[in-house]
Amino acid sequence: MSGAHVLPAEAFDQLLGGGGDPAAVAGLRASERSWRLLVVRALLDASDEVPEDAWRLLMRARVADGAAFEELLAYPAVGVWAAHTLRRLRGSVAGDTPPDTGYLHAVAASAAIRAGLDFWIGIPVREGWAVLPALGAMRVAAGQETVEVSACAGRVEVGGRALDGPDWHPLARLRADGCGLVLDDVDPYRTLRTPTRAEPVPADAWQELFTEAWDILRGLDEDAARALADGLVTLVPRPRAERFRPHSASSGDAFGAALASLPDDGEQLASTLVHEFQHNKLSAFMHLFTLYEDQSGSRRLHYAPWRDDPRPLGGLLQGVYAFFGVTGFWRRRQHPLGRFEFALWREQTAYALRGIGDPEGLTDLGRRLVAELQGRLAPWLAEPVAEPARTAAELAVADHRATWRAYHLRPDPRVVRAHAEGRPGETGEPELVPGTPARGFDTRAVLLRWLLADPAGFDALRADPGATVEGARPEDVALVTGDAKTALGLCRERIVRGDGDPESWVGLGLAARAAGDPAGEALLARPELVMAVHTERGGAADPLDVARSLLSCPARPAPRW
């Protein structure tokens, strides 16, 4: 590493606007290699017990093949290990076991193998697996804590066994025309958090889905696809999640990694890769430039339209950047589900951007990034979306915003008492008191996806929706199919009998609005106040009458702390 990293003006502008061609991504990769060296150096400085044998072998590998050494050090799981161990050594995170400096032995062994060195060294065993980062893992006998790795004249052995036997699990490489990703299913740090055991998976299903995903990405934008292929290194497989509820993650410590549950199809995988690569790019950009001031002592939180919980400013910036990319992906997909996703995420991303346009904490560069994203998103908001995707997206937007308010905001007690007593003039801002949702805020959105993408499957789940979509109820099915009368009756019945959770109140508001009852708008605008006034009145009043009594109360947007 020599001198400071400089992003060319064109690359800088592209990344600020949510994009980035292969040259811009190459600049980020170079800067991340330097960042990784700094983290490892800080780790060694913070440790009282640097594994000297591992360090010597690592330096031998660096001299023998500097490119292979840097490539391994840039491997995403190595970054997670280095950052996590450094935090443990500095005491910023707690743990039940000592900091894992032993992983450096495994890194050194992998580096030496890649450099073609003759050597031997002991590496740690975790729950029956000895892992060589970026290469694979050997299954070993139960009870072993370490195992010897050796190489002589090109023959590598782990515990005396060569890397071509039945106990050796090499990392698979997912390949498509112009792109390749390592399918890392064994590294203890692959899941981007604390260490976990190896979980080898068959690669065939992932290969088929990856081929389909890459064809989609390349067909949409060859340049953007090439940049993604250059930037991503590993795909971390996780078990299949519920349909239309994929799980994915990335980390600022692991540039080049995307964690994903086994997707429903290649299109979902393509969207996930776009999503997580956006996070990768912004994290690397934020290692070079400051978008917001450190507010570690601040408790200020914000509404994030893609999360059920309130988020800090940094998390919200990551979200708008990622979902700008997701919106752009779905904008080019013309089937009903694609149009729904486009309409949903363009509105939610625009809403979040409006909320952080000029908040306390953003730097000038942070404000510029927000403005750039807003400018690029603005024309998309005017693009037509046909029915039924448009109305489905409107329902999902209203549902999430109102349910978030109902769970996380508590109205001023003076305002509640005044309305309960028929004195609506009292004013006061609600307080953010994060709640614990009974189910995901996306339940009705998931049902909408079923309805749009698989009408036959949706018809099959009607009889018992909760068996297919976790948390779904009959009133939710009625809502998404436009049966406002049934939904209104079921939600109201649930509230009257004392089982009215926030989802029921929001469902009542959605159904009332669909039926043309003005009580619906009052409920959706301030569900937390309607619920509190209903409780203050003893819970016996008609919930719609309570909502109507608040129609004169001015609605406020969801607060952003």
C-alpha positions in Angstrom: 0.0 0.0 0.0 1.5 3.3 -1.0 -0.1 6.8 -0.8 -3.8 7.7 -0.5 -6.5 6.1 -2.6 -8.1 8.5 -5.1 -11.4 7.8 -6.9 -11.6 9.5 -10.3 -14.3 12.1 -10.6 -16.4 10.0 -12.9 -16.3 7.0 -10.5 -17.0 9.2 -7.5 -20.1 10.7 -9.2 -21.4 7.3 -10.3 -21.1 5.9 -6.8 -22.8 8.9 -5.3 -25.7 8.4 -7.7 -26.2 4.7 -6.7 -24.3 3.3 -9.7 -20.7 2.4 -10.4 -19.1 0.9 -13.6 -16.3 -1.7 -13.5 -13.6 1.0 -13.2 -15.4 2.5 -10.1 -15.7 -0.9 -8.5 -12.0 -1.6 -9.2 -11.2 1.5 -7.3 -13.3 0.3 -4.3 -11.7 -3.1 -4.4 -8.2 -1.5 -4.3 -9.2 0.7 -1.3 -10.7 -2.2 0.5 -7.4 -4.2 0.2 -5.7 -1.4 2.0 -8.4 -1.2 4.6 -8.1 -4.9 5.3 -4.3 -4.5 5.8 -4.9 -1.7 8.3 -7.4 -3.8 10.2 -5.1 -6.8 10.4 -2.2 -4.6 11.5 -4.4 -3.1 14.2 -5.4 -6.6 15.3 -1.8 -7.7 15.6 -0.9 -4.5 17.5 -3.8 -5.0 19.9 -3.0 -8.6 20.7 -0.6 -9.6 23.4 -0.1 -13.1 21.9 0.6 -12.8 18.2 0.9 -16.3 16.8 4.5 -16.0 15.6 4.6 -19.2 13.5 1.4 -18.1 11.7 2.8 -14.6 11.1 6.1 -15.9 9.7 4.3 -18.3 7.3 2.0 -15.6 6.2 5.0 -13.3 5.4 6.7 -16.1 3.5 3.6 -16.5 1.4 3.5 -12.7 0.8 7.1 -12.8 -0.5 6.5 -15.8 -2.7 3.3 -14.6 -4.3 2.2 -11.1 -3.3 -0.9 -11.2 -5.5 -2.2 -14.5 -4.0 -1.5 -13.1 -0.5 -3.5 -9.9 -1.1 -6.4 -11.9 -2.7 -6.6 -14.1 0.3 -6.4 -11.2 2.8 -9.2 -9.6 0.8 -11.4 -12.7 1.1 -14.7 -11.6 2.8 -14.6 -14.1 5.7 -11.1 -13.0 6.6 -12.3 -9.5 6.9 -15.1 -10.5 9.2 -12.7 -12.5 11.4 -10.2 -9.6 11.5 -12.8 -7.0 12.4 -14.6 -9.2 15.0 -11.4 -10.2 16.7 -10.1 -6.7 16.8 -13.3 -5.6 18.5 -13.0 -8.4 21.0 -9.4 -7.5 21.7 -10.4 -3.8 22.2 -13.4 -4.8 24.4 -16.0 -3.2 22.2 -17.9 -6.4 21.9 -18.3 -9.2 24.5 -17.9 -12.9 24.0 -17.9 -16.2 26.0 -14.6 -17.4 24.5 -11.2 -15.8 24.1 -10.6 -13.7 20.9 -9.9 -16.1 18.0 -6.4 -15.2 17.1 -5.9 -18.9 16.1 -7.8 -18.3 12.9 -4.6 -16.6 11.7 -3.0 -20.1 11.4 -5.7 -21.1 9.0 -5.2 -17.9 6.9 -1.5 -18.5 6.8 -1.9 -22.1 5.7 -4.2 -21.1 2.9 -1.8 -18.3 1.8 1.1 -20.8 1.8 -0.9 -23.3 -0.2 -1.8 -20.7 -2.8 1.8 -19.6 -3.0 3.0 -23.1 -3.5 5.2 -23.3 -0.4 6.4 -26.3 1.5 5.4 -25.9 5.2 3.6 -27.4 8.2 1.4 -25.7 10.7 -1.4 -26.5 13.1 -4.8 -25.0 12.5 -7.9 -24.9 14.7 -10.8 -27.3 14.5 -14.3 -26.1 15.0 -17.1 -28.7 15.7 -15.4 -31.4 13.6 -14.2 -29.2 10.7 -10.7 -27.9 9.9 -11.3 -24.9 7.6 -8.8 -23.4 5.1 -10.2 -20.0 4.2 -11.1 -19.7 0.5 -10.2 -23.3 -0.2 -12.5 -25.7 1.8 -12.7 -27.8 4.9 -11.6 -31.2 6.1 -13.8 -33.3 8.4 -11.8 -34.6 11.4 -12.4 -36.9 14.3 -14.6 -35.7 17.1 -12.8 -34.1 20.0 -9.8 -32.7 18.1 -9.0 -29.1 18.8 -6.2 -28.6 16.2 -4.9 -30.5 13.2 -1.7 -30.3 11.2 -1.6 -28.9 7.7 1.4 -29.7 5.6 2.6 -29.3 2.0 5.6 -30.9 0.3 6.4 -30.9 -3.4 2.9 -29.8 -4.2 1.1 -32.4 -2.1 -1.1 -30.8 0.6 -2.4 -32.8 3.6 -4.7 -31.9 6.5 -4.3 -34.3 9.3 -2.3 -36.6 7.1 -5.0 -36.8 4.4 -4.8 -35.3 1.0 -7.3 -32.8 -0.4 -8.8 -35.3 -2.8 -10.5 -37.7 -0.3 -14.1 -38.1 0.8 -13.6 -36.1 4.0 -12.4 -33.0 2.1 -15.0 -30.5 1.1 -13.7 -28.1 -1.5 -15.5 -24.8 -2.0 -17.7 -24.9 -5.1 -17.5 -22.1 -7.6 -20.7 -21.0 -9.2 -20.0 -20.2 -12.9 -21.8 -18.4 -15.6 -20.7 -16.8 -18.8 -18.7 -13.8 -17.5 -19.2 -14.2 -13.8 -18.1 -16.6 -11.0 -18.8 -16.7 -7.2 -17.3 -18.9 -4.5 -20.1 -20.7 -2.7 -18.7 -20.5 0.8 -20.5 -23.0 3.1 -17.8 -23.8 5.6 -15.8 -20.8 6.8 -16.6 -20.0 10.5 -16.9 -16.3 9.7 -18.9 -16.6 6.5 -22.2 -15.6 8.0 -20.8 -12.1 8.7 -21.1 -12.3 12.5 -19.8 -14.5 15.3 -18.2 -17.9 14.3 -20.5 -20.7 13.2 -20.0 -24.3 12.2 -19.5 -25.6 8.7 -22.7 -26.6 6.8 -21.8 -28.0 3.4 -24.6 -27.9 0.9 -25.1 -29.4 -2.6 -24.0 -26.8 -5.2 -26.2 -28.0 -8.0 -29.4 -26.1 -7.1 -27.4 -22.9 -6.5 -25.6 -23.3 -9.8 -28.9 -23.5 -11.7 -30.3 -20.5 -10.0 -27.1 -18.5 -10.4 -27.0 -19.2 -14.1 -30.6 -17.9 -14.4 -29.8 -14.9 -12.2 -26.7 -13.9 -14.2 -28.6 -14.2 -17.5 -31.2 -11.8 -16.1 -28.7 -9.3 -14.8 -26.6 -9.3 -18.0 -29.8 -8.9 -20.1 -30.9 -5.8 -18.1 -27.6 -3.9 -18.0 -24.3 -5.4 -19.3 -22.1 -2.8 -17.7 -23.8 -3.0 -14.3 -23.7 -6.8 -14.4 -19.9 -6.6 -15.2 -19.3 -4.3 -12.2 -21.2 -6.7 -9.9 -19.3 -9.7 -11.2 -16.0 -7.8 -10.6 -17.0 -6.8 -7.0 -18.7 -9.9 -5.5 -16.5 -12.7 -4.4 -18.6 -15.1 -2.3 -22.1 -16.2 -2.0 -22.9 -17.6 1.4 -25.8 -20.1 1.2 -28.4 -20.3 3.9 -31.5 -22.6 4.1 -34.6 -21.8 2.0 -36.9 -19.3 3.7 -40.6 -19.0 3.3 -41.7 -18.2 -0.3 -41.5 -14.4 -1.0 -39.6 -13.9 2.3 -36.0 -14.3 1.3 -33.3 -13.6 3.8 -30.1 -11.9 2.8 -27.3 -9.9 4.4 -23.9 -8.2 3.8 -21.3 -6.5 6.0 -19.0 -3.5 5.8 -16.3 -5.9 7.2 -16.7 -8.2 4.2 -16.5 -6.4 0.9 -17.4 -8.9 -1.8 -19.8 -11.1 0.2 -23.5 -11.7 -0.1 -25.4 -14.0 2.2 -28.7 -15.4 0.8 -31.3 -18.0 1.6 -32.0 -20.4 -1.2 -34.2 -18.3 -3.4 -37.5 -19.0 -5.0 -36.1 -18.6 -8.4 -33.3 -16.9 -10.4 -35.0 -13.6 -10.5 -35.2 -13.4 -6.8 -31.5 -14.3 -6.6 -30.7 -11.6 -9.1 -32.6 -9.0 -7.1 -30.8 -10.2 -3.9 -27.4 -9.8 -5.5 -28.2 -6.3 -6.7 -29.4 -5.4 -3.2 -26.4 -6.8 -1.3 -23.9 -5.4 -3.9 -25.4 -1.9 -3.3 -24.6 -2.4 0.4 -21.1 -3.5 -0.5 -20.4 -0.5 -2.6 -21.7 2.0 -0.1 -19.8 0.4 2.8 -16.6 0.6 0.8 -17.4 4.2 -0.2 -17.9 5.1 3.5 -14.5 3.7 4.4 -13.2 6.5 2.1 -15.6 9.3 2.8 -17.8 10.5 5.7 -21.5 10.7 4.9 -22.7 11.4 8.5 -21.1 12.3 11.8 -20.5 9.6 14.4 -23.5 9.8 16.7 -22.7 6.8 18.9 -24.2 8.5 21.9 -27.4 9.5 20.1 -30.6 7.6 20.4 -32.1 9.2 17.3 -33.9 6.6 15.2 -35.8 6.7 11.9 -38.6 4.9 10.1 -37.2 2.6 7.5 -39.8 1.3 5.1 -38.1 -2.0 4.6 -37.6 -2.8 8.2 -40.0 -3.6 11.1 -37.7 -1.8 13.6 -36.6 1.8 13.9 -33.1 2.4 12.4 -30.2 4.8 13.1 -29.1 7.2 10.4 -26.3 5.1 9.1 -28.7 2.1 8.7 -31.2 4.3 6.9 -28.5 5.5 4.5 -27.6 2.0 3.7 -31.2 1.1 3.2 -32.0 3.9 0.7 -28.9 3.1 -1.3 -29.7 -0.6 -1.5 -33.3 -0.1 -2.3 -32.5 2.5 -5.0 -30.7 -0.4 -6.7 -33.6 -2.8 -6.0 -36.0 -0.3 -7.5 -33.9 0.0 -10.6 -33.8 -3.8 -11.0 -37.6 -4.2 -10.8 -38.2 -1.2 -13.0 -37.1 -3.4 -15.9 -39.2 -6.4 -15.0 -42.6 -6.2 -16.7 -44.6 -9.1 -15.3 -47.2 -8.3 -12.6 -45.0 -9.2 -9.6 -42.2 -7.1 -11.1 -44.5 -4.1 -11.5 -45.7 -4.4 -7.9 -42.1 -4.5 -6.6 -41.2 -1.5 -8.7 -44.2 0.5 -7.5 -43.6 -0.5 -3.9 -39.9 0.2 -3.6 -39.9 3.5 -5.7 -42.5 4.9 -3.3 -40.9 3.6 -0.1 -37.4 4.7 -1.1 -38.6 8.1 -2.1 -40.4 8.4 1.2 -37.2 7.5 3.2 -35.1 9.9 1.1 -37.5 12.7 1.9 -37.1 12.0 5.6 -33.3 12.2 5.6 -32.8 15.0 3.1 -31.4 17.4 5.6 -31.3 15.8 9.1 -29.0 16.6 11.9 -25.9 14.4 11.4 -25.5 14.3 7.6 -22.3 15.8 6.2 -22.4 17.9 3.1 -21.4 14.8 1.1 -24.1 12.9 2.8 -26.7 15.5 1.7 -25.3 15.4 -1.8 -25.7 11.6 -1.9 -29.3 11.9 -0.8 -29.9 14.6 -3.4 -28.3 12.5 -6.2 -30.5 9.5 -5.3 -33.6 11.7 -5.2 -32.8 13.2 -8.6 -32.4 9.8 -10.2 -35.5 8.4 -8.6 -37.8 11.3 -9.4 -38.6 10.4 -13.0 -39.4 6.8 -12.0 -42.1 8.1 -9.7 -44.0 9.4 -12.7 -43.8 6.2 -14.7 -47.2 4.5 -15.1 -47.9 1.1 -13.4 -51.0 -0.7 -14.4 -53.6 -2.4 -12.2 -53.6 -4.5 -10.1 -49.9 -4.0 -9.3 -50.4 -0.3 -8.5 -53.2 -0.7 -6.0 -51.5 -3.7 -4.4 -48.4 -1.5 -3.9 -50.5 1.3 -2.4 -52.0 -1.1 0.1 -48.6 -2.5 1.0 -47.2 1.0 1.5 -50.1 2.1 3.7 -50.0 -1.1 5.7 -46.3 -1.0 6.6 -46.3 2.7 7.5 -49.4 2.5 9.7 -48.3 -0.8 11.4 -44.9 0.7 12.2 -46.6 3.7 13.8 -49.0 1.5 15.8 -46.1 -0.6 17.2 -43.5 2.0 17.8 -45.2 5.3 18.7 -46.9 6.2 21.9 -49.1 9.3 21.8 -48.8 12.1 24.4 -51.0 11.0 27.4 -52.5 14.6 27.5 -53.6 14.3 23.9 -55.1 10.9 24.6 -57.1 12.1 27.6 -58.3 15.2 25.8 -59.7 13.1 22.9 -61.2 10.6 25.2 -63.0 13.4 26.9 -64.1 15.1 23.7 -61.6 17.9 23.8 -59.6 17.5 20.6 -57.6 20.8 20.8 -54.7 19.3 22.8 -51.5 18.8 20.8 -48.3 17.0 21.4 -45.8 14.8 19.5 -45.8 11.0 20.0 -42.9 9.3 21.6 -40.8 6.6 20.0 -41.0 3.5 22.2 -40.0 0.5 20.0 -42.4 -2.4 20.3 -42.2 -6.1 19.6 -44.3 -7.1 16.6 -46.4 -10.2 16.8 -45.7 -11.0 13.1 -43.8 -9.5 10.2 -45.1 -6.2 8.9 -44.9 -7.7 5.4 -47.5 -10.4 5.9 -50.2 -8.8 3.7 -47.5 -7.8 1.2 -46.4 -11.5 1.0 -50.1 -12.4 0.3 -50.2 -9.8 -2.4 -47.1 -11.4 -4.0 -48.8 -14.8 -4.0 -51.9 -13.3 -5.6 -49.9 -11.5 -8.3 -47.3 -14.2 -9.1 -49.2 -17.4 -8.4 -53.0 -17.1 -8.4 -53.5 -20.8 -8.3 -51.3 -21.1 -5.3 -53.1 -18.2 -3.6 -56.4 -20.0 -4.1 -55.0 -23.1 -2.5 -53.9 -21.2 0.6 -57.2 -19.4 1.2 -58.6 -22.1 3.5 -55.8 -21.9 6.0 -53.5 -18.9 5.1 -51.4 -19.2 8.2 -50.2 -22.6 7.2 -48.5 -21.2 4.1 -47.8 -17.6 5.0 -46.6 -17.3 8.6 -48.8 -14.9 10.5 -51.6 -14.6 7.9 -55.2 -14.5 8.9 -58.5 -14.8 7.0 -59.0 -11.0 7.2 -55.7 -10.5 5.5 -56.9 -12.7 2.6 -60.1 -10.7 2.4 -58.1 -7.4 2.4 -55.7 -8.3 -0.4 -58.6 -9.7 -2.6 -60.6 -6.5 -2.2 -63.3 -8.0 0.0 -63.5 -5.0 2.2 -66.8 -6.0 3.9 -65.4 -9.3 5.2 -62.1 -7.8 6.2 -63.9 -5.0 8.1 -66.1 -7.4 9.9 -63.3 -9.8 10.9 -60.9 -7.0 12.1 -63.7 -5.3 14.0 -64.7 -8.5 15.7 -61.2 -9.2 16.8 -60.9 -5.8 18.3 -64.2 -5.9 20.1 -63.5 -9.2 21.7 -60.2 -7.8 23.1 -57.7 -9.4 20.7 -57.1 -6.3 18.7 -53.3 -6.1 18.1 -51.9 -3.3 15.9 -52.2 -5.4 12.8 -56.0 -5.7 13.4 -56.3 -2.0 13.9 -54.4 -1.2 10.7 -56.4 -3.9 8.9 -59.6 -2.2 10.1 -58.2 1.1 8.7 -57.3 -0.4 5.3 -60.7 -2.1 5.1 -62.6 1.0 6.1 -60.7 3.1 3.6 -61.5 0.6 0.8 -65.2 0.7 1.8 -65.2 4.5 1.6 -65.5 5.2 5.3 -63.5 8.3 6.3 -62.6 6.5 9.6 -60.1 4.5 7.5 -57.9 7.5 6.8 -57.9 8.6 10.4 -56.9 5.1 11.5 -54.1 4.8 9.0 -52.8 8.3 9.7 -52.5 7.9 13.4 -53.3 4.4 14.5 -51.4 4.8 17.7 -53.7 7.6 18.8 -56.9 5.7 17.8 -55.8 2.7 19.8 -54.8 4.7 22.8 -58.1 6.7 22.9 -60.1 3.5 22.5 -58.3 2.0 25.5 -58.7 5.3 27.5 -62.4 5.0 26.9 -62.5 1.6 28.5 -62.3 -0.5 25.3 -66.1 -0.7 24.9 -66.6 2.0 22.3 -67.0 1.1 18.6 -63.5 1.3 17.1 -64.7 3.0 14.0 -66.6 5.6 16.0 -63.3 6.3 17.9 -61.5 6.8 14.6 -64.2 9.1 13.3 -64.0 11.3 16.4 -60.3 12.0 15.5 -60.9 13.2 12.0 -60.4 16.7 13.1 -57.0 15.8 14.5 -54.3 16.8 11.9 -52.3 13.9 10.6 -48.5 13.9 10.9 -46.0 11.9 9.0 -44.2 9.1 10.7 -41.6 10.8 13.0 -37.9 10.3 12.1 -35.6 10.4 15.1 
